[in-house]
Amino acid sequence: MSAGVPVLPGRDLPPQPYGPGWPAYWRQEAACQDGDPDAFFPPDGRNTKARAAAETRARKICASCPVRRACLATALFRQEEHGVWGGLTSDERNSIVPRGRLSPDDALAFADRLLVSTYATN
């Protein structure tokens, strides 16, 4: 049983998008699966030092994750409103990705674009 994200025990998740380009069991390979859930879902409170520190911890784990693309694309597809997924916070995802439902292919394409721009700025 994992305490990490996005494999939180007991969490009722919407369906996983499947199809070409989607690794079916990506969560089993996630670098965060044994991590601290508070890093990925920091306590409430905007712009606090604790929140920023938690998000920084999460980003470091995401940076070396072998399934970062699938994680980010899943968050985009599901329109996740909370947490760090694929190295991006909910605020970052919401400011970049248009509102409205994305198809699985569009979610993958957006994830690819976001990860390329993230790597370019790091």
C-alpha positions as CSV (number, residue, x, y, z in Angstrom):
1,M,0.0,0.0,0.0
2,S,1.5,3.3,-1.1
3,A,1.3,6.6,0.7
4,G,2.5,8.5,-2.4
5,V,0.7,10.4,-5.1
6,P,-1.2,9.9,-7.4
7,V,-1.6,6.4,-5.8
8,L,-3.3,7.6,-2.7
9,P,-5.1,4.7,-1.0
10,G,-8.9,5.0,-0.9
11,R,-9.1,7.9,-3.3
12,D,-11.9,7.5,-5.7
13,L,-10.3,8.5,-9.0
14,P,-12.2,9.2,-12.3
15,P,-11.4,6.7,-15.1
16,Q,-7.9,6.5,-16.5
17,P,-7.6,7.6,-20.1
18,Y,-6.3,4.7,-22.2
19,G,-5.2,4.4,-25.7
20,P,-2.1,4.8,-27.9
21,G,0.6,6.7,-26.0
22,W,-0.9,6.0,-22.5
23,P,1.1,3.5,-20.4
24,A,-1.5,1.4,-18.8
25,Y,0.3,0.9,-15.4
26,W,2.2,4.2,-15.1
27,R,1.3,4.7,-11.5
28,Q,3.3,1.6,-10.5
29,E,6.4,3.3,-11.9
30,A,5.8,6.7,-10.4
31,A,8.7,8.2,-8.4
32,C,6.2,9.6,-5.9
33,Q,4.5,6.4,-4.9
34,D,6.4,6.1,-1.7
35,G,6.6,9.8,-1.1
36,D,5.1,12.3,1.2
37,P,1.5,13.1,0.1
38,D,1.7,16.5,1.9
39,A,4.5,17.5,-0.6
40,F,2.1,16.9,-3.5
41,F,-1.0,18.1,-1.8
42,P,0.2,20.8,0.6
43,P,-2.1,22.1,3.4
44,D,-4.5,24.8,2.5
45,G,-3.2,28.4,2.5
46,R,-2.0,30.3,-0.5
47,N,1.5,31.7,-0.9
48,T,2.9,30.5,2.3
49,K,6.5,29.4,2.8
50,A,5.3,25.9,3.9
51,R,3.3,25.5,0.7
52,A,6.2,26.7,-1.5
53,A,8.6,24.3,0.3
54,A,6.2,21.4,-0.2
55,E,5.8,22.2,-3.9
56,T,9.6,22.4,-4.3
57,R,9.9,18.9,-2.7
58,A,7.3,17.6,-5.0
59,R,8.9,19.1,-8.1
60,K,12.3,17.6,-7.2
61,I,10.6,14.1,-7.2
62,C,8.8,14.8,-10.4
63,A,11.9,16.0,-12.2
64,S,13.4,12.5,-12.2
65,C,10.1,10.6,-12.6
66,P,10.0,8.1,-15.5
67,V,6.3,8.6,-16.0
68,R,6.0,12.3,-15.6
69,R,4.4,12.8,-19.0
70,A,1.5,10.3,-18.2
71,C,1.0,11.8,-14.7
72,L,0.7,15.4,-16.1
73,A,-1.5,14.3,-19.0
74,T,-3.8,12.5,-16.6
75,A,-4.1,15.6,-14.4
76,L,-4.9,17.6,-17.5
77,F,-7.4,15.1,-18.8
78,R,-9.2,14.8,-15.4
79,Q,-9.0,18.6,-14.8
80,E,-7.4,18.0,-11.4
81,E,-8.0,21.0,-9.2
82,H,-5.5,20.2,-6.5
83,G,-1.9,19.1,-6.1
84,V,1.3,18.8,-8.0
85,W,1.1,16.4,-10.9
86,G,3.9,15.9,-13.4
87,G,5.8,18.8,-11.7
88,L,3.1,21.5,-12.2
89,T,0.8,22.9,-9.5
90,S,-2.9,23.3,-10.1
91,D,-2.4,27.1,-10.5
92,E,0.2,26.5,-13.2
93,R,-2.0,24.0,-15.0
94,N,-5.0,26.2,-14.9
95,S,-3.1,29.2,-16.2
96,I,-1.7,27.4,-19.2
97,V,-4.3,24.9,-20.3
98,P,-7.6,26.1,-21.7
99,R,-10.7,25.4,-19.6
100,G,-12.9,22.6,-20.9
101,R,-12.6,18.9,-21.4
102,L,-9.5,17.7,-23.3
103,S,-9.4,14.5,-25.2
104,P,-6.8,11.9,-24.2
105,D,-4.7,12.8,-27.3
106,D,-4.9,16.6,-26.5
107,A,-4.0,16.0,-22.9
108,L,-0.8,14.1,-24.0
109,A,0.0,16.9,-26.5
110,F,-0.4,19.6,-23.9
111,A,1.7,17.6,-21.4
112,D,4.4,17.3,-24.1
113,R,4.4,21.0,-24.7
114,L,4.4,21.8,-21.0
115,L,7.3,19.5,-20.3
116,V,9.4,20.8,-23.1
117,S,8.9,24.4,-21.9
118,T,9.6,23.2,-18.3
119,Y,12.9,21.6,-19.3
120,A,13.9,24.6,-21.3
121,T,13.5,26.9,-18.3
122,N,15.3,24.6,-15.8
